[in-house]
Amino acid sequence: MDAQHFLPAVSLAGSVCSAAFTAYFWLVRVRNERPRVRLFLSNCTFDLSTRRGDDRFIHFRMEVIAANCSVLPNSILKAVLRWRKAEGGWDERPFTASAMPINLPASHTVLLPFTGTLKLGNADVIEKSEERKEIVASQLAHWFGDPLVLQVELWTLQKQTIVKELTALKWTVG
């Protein structure tokens, strides 16, 4: 057999492989250029505060990591934190967040701290102990269920609204 007969077939196979590799790498690059911000719960801390009458006040600090998984920069324009109520639905409580907007460079993370105070009622009925951790646990379980589920909503510069439910399986009492 003559090598001249195989040369067009080998050339065609090389061209097809080259086109397939080029298409694959372009698709990977295009996927990485889409805006993608992912959220992860980092820390969840509660601090027992005062009790006025039947109302219990609990300070909270939630730390959420926002990861920009894109090769393009992005910005966070607004953040909303919601708590899942024990009977269903979501409860929005006032909180203090970082100054907005927050710039997210390409392939970087940023820590979003949420701090505030929860005003929870029925302390006489709910609280069965004098221990700080047990008081916080009973209040959170009564009002928000167990495990504690939070919803974080971010509005970004890339015209994307990210809504993510985060479960706080572990939390601490300060």
C-alpha positions as CSV (number, residue, x, y, z in Angstrom):
1,M,0.0,0.0,0.0
2,D,1.1,3.4,-0.8
3,A,1.3,6.1,1.9
4,Q,-0.2,8.6,-0.6
5,H,-3.6,7.0,-0.2
6,F,-3.7,7.4,3.6
7,L,-2.5,11.0,3.6
8,P,-5.9,12.6,2.9
9,A,-7.6,10.5,5.6
10,V,-4.9,11.3,8.2
11,S,-5.2,15.0,7.3
12,L,-9.0,14.9,7.6
13,A,-8.8,13.2,11.0
14,G,-6.2,15.7,12.3
15,S,-8.5,18.6,11.2
16,V,-11.5,17.0,12.8
17,C,-9.6,16.5,16.1
18,S,-8.3,20.1,16.0
19,A,-11.8,21.5,15.4
20,A,-13.2,19.4,18.3
21,F,-10.5,20.5,20.7
22,T,-10.9,24.2,19.7
23,A,-14.7,24.0,20.1
24,Y,-14.4,22.3,23.5
25,F,-12.0,24.9,24.9
26,W,-14.1,27.8,23.5
27,L,-17.1,26.3,25.3
28,V,-15.2,26.0,28.5
29,R,-14.1,29.6,28.2
30,V,-17.6,30.8,27.4
31,R,-18.9,29.0,30.4
32,N,-16.3,30.6,32.7
33,E,-17.2,34.1,31.3
34,R,-20.8,33.8,32.5
35,P,-21.6,35.5,35.8
36,R,-21.5,32.9,38.6
37,V,-21.6,33.9,42.2
38,R,-21.9,31.1,44.7
39,L,-22.7,31.5,48.4
40,F,-21.5,29.5,51.4
41,L,-22.3,29.9,55.1
42,S,-19.1,30.4,57.0
43,N,-20.1,31.3,60.6
44,C,-23.2,31.7,62.6
45,T,-23.0,33.2,66.1
46,F,-25.7,34.2,68.6
47,D,-25.3,36.2,71.7
48,L,-27.9,36.3,74.4
49,S,-29.0,39.8,75.3
50,T,-31.6,41.3,77.5
51,R,-35.1,40.2,78.3
52,R,-37.8,42.9,78.7
53,G,-41.0,41.5,79.9
54,D,-41.9,38.6,77.7
55,D,-39.5,39.6,74.9
56,R,-36.1,38.1,74.5
57,F,-33.4,39.9,72.5
58,I,-30.7,37.9,70.8
59,H,-27.8,39.4,68.8
60,F,-26.7,37.5,65.7
61,R,-23.7,37.5,63.3
62,M,-23.9,35.5,60.1
63,E,-20.9,35.3,57.8
64,V,-21.5,34.3,54.3
65,I,-18.8,33.8,51.7
66,A,-19.6,35.0,48.2
67,A,-17.3,33.4,45.6
68,N,-17.1,34.8,42.1
69,C,-16.6,31.7,40.0
70,S,-16.3,33.6,36.8
71,V,-13.2,34.9,35.0
72,L,-15.0,38.3,34.8
73,P,-15.4,40.8,37.7
74,N,-18.7,41.4,39.3
75,S,-20.2,43.6,42.1
76,I,-22.8,43.0,44.8
77,L,-25.2,45.9,44.9
78,K,-27.7,44.7,47.5
79,A,-28.1,41.9,50.0
80,V,-31.2,40.6,51.8
81,L,-31.2,38.1,54.6
82,R,-34.4,36.0,55.4
83,W,-35.1,33.5,58.1
84,R,-37.3,30.4,57.5
85,K,-40.1,30.4,60.0
86,A,-41.0,27.2,61.8
87,E,-44.5,27.2,60.5
88,G,-43.3,28.0,56.9
89,G,-42.6,31.1,54.9
90,W,-39.8,33.6,55.3
91,D,-39.2,36.3,57.8
92,E,-37.1,39.4,57.0
93,R,-35.4,41.0,60.0
94,P,-33.4,44.2,60.1
95,F,-29.7,43.7,59.9
96,T,-26.5,45.6,59.3
97,A,-24.4,44.5,56.3
98,S,-21.2,45.6,54.7
99,A,-21.2,48.9,52.8
100,M,-22.6,48.3,49.3
101,P,-21.5,47.9,46.5
102,I,-18.9,45.3,47.1
103,N,-16.5,44.6,44.2
104,L,-15.8,41.0,43.4
105,P,-12.7,40.5,41.3
106,A,-12.5,37.6,38.9
107,S,-12.2,34.2,40.7
108,H,-12.1,35.7,44.2
109,T,-14.1,35.5,47.4
110,V,-15.5,38.1,49.8
111,L,-16.9,37.7,53.3
112,L,-20.3,39.2,53.8
113,P,-21.1,39.7,57.5
114,F,-24.7,40.2,58.6
115,T,-25.3,41.5,62.1
116,G,-28.4,42.4,64.0
117,T,-30.8,41.8,66.9
118,L,-33.7,39.4,66.9
119,K,-36.7,40.4,69.1
120,L,-38.5,37.2,70.0
121,G,-41.6,36.9,72.1
122,N,-43.2,34.4,74.5
123,A,-40.0,34.0,76.6
124,D,-42.0,32.8,79.6
125,V,-43.4,29.8,77.6
126,I,-40.4,29.0,75.4
127,E,-37.4,29.3,77.9
128,K,-37.2,26.3,80.2
129,S,-33.6,26.7,81.3
130,E,-31.2,29.3,82.6
131,E,-28.3,28.1,80.4
132,R,-27.4,30.6,77.6
133,K,-27.0,28.0,74.9
134,E,-30.3,26.3,75.8
135,I,-32.2,29.6,75.9
136,V,-30.9,30.5,72.4
137,A,-31.6,26.9,71.1
138,S,-35.1,26.9,72.4
139,Q,-35.9,30.4,71.0
140,L,-34.4,29.6,67.6
141,A,-36.2,26.2,67.4
142,H,-39.5,27.7,68.4
143,W,-39.4,30.6,65.9
144,F,-37.3,29.3,63.1
145,G,-37.3,25.5,63.3
146,D,-34.4,23.1,63.6
147,P,-32.1,23.2,61.6
148,L,-31.9,26.9,61.1
149,V,-32.4,27.8,57.5
150,L,-31.5,31.2,56.1
151,Q,-32.1,32.7,52.7
152,V,-29.6,35.1,51.2
153,E,-30.5,37.2,48.2
154,L,-27.9,39.2,46.3
155,W,-28.4,41.6,43.5
156,T,-25.3,41.9,41.2
157,L,-24.0,44.2,38.6
158,Q,-24.3,41.6,35.9
159,K,-28.1,41.8,36.2
160,Q,-28.3,38.6,38.2
161,T,-30.3,37.9,41.3
162,I,-28.9,35.1,43.4
163,V,-31.1,33.5,45.9
164,K,-29.6,30.7,48.0
165,E,-30.9,28.8,51.0
166,L,-28.2,28.1,53.6
167,T,-28.6,25.7,56.5
168,A,-26.8,26.4,59.8
169,L,-26.2,22.9,61.1
170,K,-23.7,24.3,63.6
171,W,-23.9,27.6,65.4
172,T,-22.3,29.1,68.5
173,V,-23.3,31.2,71.4
174,G,-21.0,34.0,72.3
